[in-house]
Amino acid sequence: MEEEEQQNGEASPEEQPQQGGEPAAAAAFQAAPSEADNNGMLVGTNEYLEVGIHIATKTKSAGMKKFIYKVREDGLYLLDLKTIDSKIRVAAGMIAAYNPRDVVVTASRIYAIVAAEKFATAIGSRFIQGRVTPGIFTNPHRDDYIEAKLIMISDSRNEKQAIKEASMQSIPIVALSDTDNSTKFIDLIIPANNRGRKSLAYIYYLLAREVLKARGDIKDNSEFKLQPQDFEAKAEGGPHHQFAQHAPQIEAQA
């Protein structure tokens, strides 16, 4: 069992981001302007800094280098906040373009499971908890076969089977990716701290809100009644509990 990276440190005000580019695969889903006056972002910079959404690992993969803003003195990479914000908005538009029942959200780490399941419930999509059973996206003769049109991945390291099957079926993949994650077969990368409890809750909170707005289910932010804490796993059982993972199992919402 892999231990969670320690990534929830507070960021200093000087850790400011710079603008990143959009991937070609997501060119059709341009980020809509922000509703509030937050320098064109969904929320203010301080909100992102407080949850550590940009605090990554001490390792970087080739595909994630372009999303790194700087390196902290302790060796942790910091992700570009404006790019994170832009990718969340592009991803929301992409997800909103699909029938929610054709969207499958996966999560394997305990913090991601809570946040991702709440997100799936909020937008009405399917949710798979734990490692994906081989054949669930490729074998129509299986009882649990899902004909997915879009896959949302919480962590490419633990959800390799979902990525493998989606790529075999040419199913577009949106993924939360930390600096140590592989980006192979990922169509839209949301660079982010995908292990931190508060970071994951905030990402999925924003994604849920923006998907519902993009679909026209709500008109503005004031109509979205959920709060970030609704997506947050509860830290219980002492310091070791927070690193625990659910046993591999499949849980698709009907």
C-alpha positions in Angstrom: 0.0 0.0 0.0 1.4 3.3 -1.0 1.7 6.0 1.6 0.1 9.3 1.0 2.4 12.2 0.2 2.5 14.9 2.8 1.2 17.9 0.8 -1.1 19.9 2.9 1.4 22.6 4.0 0.5 26.3 4.0 1.7 28.3 1.1 3.2 31.7 1.4 1.8 34.7 -0.6 4.9 34.8 -2.8 4.1 31.4 -4.2 2.1 32.9 -7.1 1.3 31.1 -10.3 1.9 31.9 -13.9 -0.3 31.1 -16.9 -0.1 27.7 -18.5 -1.4 26.5 -21.9 -4.4 24.4 -22.9 -4.0 20.9 -24.3 -5.0 20.3 -27.9 -7.4 17.5 -26.9 -9.6 19.9 -24.9 -9.5 22.7 -27.5 -13.3 22.4 -28.1 -14.1 23.0 -24.4 -12.9 26.6 -23.7 -12.9 27.9 -20.1 -15.9 30.2 -19.5 -15.3 33.5 -17.8 -15.4 33.4 -14.0 -18.6 34.6 -12.4 -17.0 36.7 -9.7 -14.2 39.2 -9.9 -11.3 37.0 -9.0 -8.9 38.1 -11.7 -10.7 35.8 -14.1 -10.5 32.8 -11.9 -13.3 30.7 -10.3 -12.2 31.7 -6.8 -9.6 33.9 -5.3 -6.0 32.9 -5.1 -6.1 32.7 -1.3 -8.8 30.0 -1.4 -6.6 27.8 -3.6 -3.6 28.4 -1.4 -5.5 27.6 1.8 -6.4 24.1 0.7 -2.9 23.4 -0.8 -4.3 22.6 -4.2 -1.0 23.5 -5.8 1.4 21.7 -3.4 2.7 18.7 -5.3 5.3 16.0 -4.6 9.1 16.0 -4.8 9.0 13.9 -8.0 8.0 14.9 -11.5 7.0 12.9 -14.5 7.9 14.0 -18.0 4.3 14.9 -18.8 3.8 17.1 -15.7 6.9 19.3 -16.0 5.1 22.0 -18.0 2.6 22.5 -15.1 5.2 23.2 -12.4 5.6 26.8 -11.4 8.5 26.6 -9.0 10.2 24.4 -6.4 9.9 25.1 -2.6 12.9 25.2 -0.4 11.9 21.8 1.0 11.9 20.3 -2.5 8.2 20.1 -3.1 7.1 21.2 -6.5 4.4 23.9 -6.8 1.8 23.8 -9.5 0.6 26.8 -11.5 -2.7 28.1 -9.9 -4.0 29.8 -13.1 -3.5 26.6 -15.0 -5.3 24.6 -12.3 -8.2 27.0 -12.4 -8.4 26.9 -16.2 -8.3 23.2 -16.4 -11.1 22.8 -13.9 -13.3 25.1 -16.0 -12.4 23.3 -19.2 -13.0 19.9 -17.6 -16.4 21.0 -16.3 -17.4 22.1 -19.8 -16.2 18.8 -21.2 -18.1 16.7 -18.6 -21.2 18.8 -19.0 -21.3 18.0 -22.7 -22.1 14.3 -22.0 -25.2 12.6 -20.6 -24.3 12.2 -16.9 -25.1 8.5 -17.0 -22.4 8.0 -19.7 -19.8 9.6 -17.4 -17.9 7.3 -14.9 -15.9 8.7 -12.0 -13.2 6.5 -10.4 -11.4 6.9 -7.1 -9.1 4.6 -5.1 -7.6 6.6 -2.2 -9.8 7.2 0.8 -9.7 11.0 0.5 -10.5 10.8 -3.2 -13.3 8.3 -2.7 -15.3 10.6 -0.5 -14.8 13.6 -2.7 -15.3 11.8 -6.0 -18.4 10.0 -4.9 -20.0 13.2 -3.7 -19.2 14.8 -7.1 -20.7 11.8 -9.0 -23.8 12.1 -6.9 -24.1 15.8 -7.5 -23.9 15.6 -11.3 -25.7 12.3 -11.6 -22.9 10.2 -13.0 -21.7 6.7 -12.2 -19.0 6.1 -9.6 -16.5 3.2 -9.2 -14.7 2.8 -5.9 -11.4 1.1 -5.7 -9.5 -0.6 -8.5 -11.5 -1.3 -11.7 -12.3 -4.9 -12.4 -10.8 -6.0 -15.8 -13.4 -6.0 -18.5 -15.9 -3.6 -17.0 -15.5 -1.2 -19.9 -14.4 -3.7 -22.6 -16.5 -6.9 -22.1 -20.2 -6.4 -22.9 -20.9 -9.9 -21.7 -20.1 -9.0 -18.1 -23.0 -8.4 -15.7 -21.2 -5.2 -14.5 -20.3 -3.9 -18.0 -20.5 -0.2 -18.3 -20.7 1.5 -21.7 -18.9 4.7 -20.7 -18.4 7.7 -22.9 -16.1 9.7 -20.6 -14.0 8.6 -17.6 -12.9 10.9 -14.7 -9.8 9.6 -13.0 -8.7 10.7 -9.5 -5.2 9.2 -9.5 -3.6 7.6 -12.6 -1.2 5.6 -10.4 -3.9 3.6 -8.6 -6.4 3.6 -11.4 -4.3 2.2 -14.2 -6.9 -0.4 -15.2 -9.5 2.2 -15.9 -7.1 4.1 -18.0 -6.0 1.0 -19.9 -9.6 0.0 -20.7 -10.7 3.5 -21.6 -7.8 3.9 -24.0 -8.6 0.5 -25.6 -12.2 1.7 -26.2 -11.1 5.3 -27.2 -13.0 6.7 -24.3 -11.9 10.2 -23.4 -10.1 10.5 -20.0 -10.0 13.5 -17.7 -7.6 13.0 -14.8 -6.5 14.8 -11.7 -2.7 14.6 -11.9 0.0 15.3 -9.4 3.6 15.9 -10.5 4.5 12.2 -10.1 1.6 10.9 -12.1 1.9 9.5 -15.6 0.0 11.4 -18.2 -0.1 8.6 -20.9 -3.5 8.2 -22.5 -4.9 11.2 -20.6 -6.9 13.5 -22.8 -7.4 16.4 -20.3 -5.1 16.8 -17.3 -6.1 18.8 -14.3 -2.8 19.4 -12.5 -3.4 19.3 -8.8 -2.6 17.9 -5.4 -4.7 14.8 -5.7 -3.8 13.3 -2.4 -4.6 16.1 0.1 -8.0 15.8 1.9 -8.9 19.5 1.5 -7.4 19.8 -1.9 -9.5 16.9 -3.3 -12.6 18.2 -1.6 -12.2 21.6 -3.1 -11.4 20.4 -6.6 -14.5 18.2 -6.8 -16.6 20.9 -5.2 -15.7 23.3 -7.9 -16.1 20.7 -10.6 -19.6 19.8 -9.4 -20.6 23.5 -9.3 -19.2 24.3 -12.7 -20.6 21.2 -14.4 -24.1 22.1 -13.1 -23.7 25.6 -14.3 -22.5 24.5 -17.7 -25.4 22.2 -18.1 -27.9 24.9 -17.1 -29.0 23.0 -14.0 -28.2 26.1 -11.9 -27.9 29.7 -13.0 -25.1 30.9 -10.8 -23.0 30.1 -7.8 -25.7 31.2 -5.3 -27.9 28.3 -6.4 -25.3 25.7 -5.6 -26.1 24.6 -2.1 -23.2 22.2 -1.4 -20.1 23.4 0.4 -16.4 22.2 0.1 -16.7 20.4 3.5 -19.5 18.3 2.0 -16.8 16.7 -0.2 -14.2 16.3 2.5 -13.3 13.0 4.1 -13.4 13.1 7.9 -10.0 12.6 9.6 -10.7 10.0 12.2 -8.7 7.4 14.1 -5.4 9.2 14.5 -2.6 9.9 12.1 -2.4 6.5 10.6 -6.1 6.4 9.6 -5.7 9.2 7.1 -3.4 7.1 5.0 -5.7 4.1 4.9 -7.2 2.9 1.6 -10.4 1.1 1.0 -10.0 -2.5 -0.1 -10.3 -2.9 -3.9 -14.0 -3.2 -4.8 -16.4 -1.9 -7.4 -19.3 0.3 -6.5 -21.2 1.7 -9.5 -24.2 3.8 -8.7 -27.4 2.6 -10.4 
